[in-house]
């Protein structure tokens, strides 16, 4: 297992409706670079991993356990294990963020519920 990675060298895995994810997995945690097209959404869900993230670009409406905040470049968030949460990209630009999960979440399970509005 390598311990060094370059984001530019990782393959972007299509998740659904234009959303892509690049991920690296450690023994106990994972980190993902996520790109979400304008107005895409991740519906309300929960998982057993703690999730910590930072918005790199774009504008996202993030809801965690009923508390909603508009997050922009530099905004950070923590989603406790099993907390219900969702997000919507609220601008006409692609949003980019980094998510860290502990314990790790496999890419194929992480965003299999993503949809875009009709």
Secondary structure, DSSP 8 states (H G I E B T S, - for coil): --S---GGGS--EEEETTEEEEEEE-SSEEEEEEEE-TTEEEEEE--SSEEEEEEEES-EEEEETTEEEEE-TT-EEEE-TT--EEEEE-SSS-EEEEEEEES---HHHHSTTEEE--
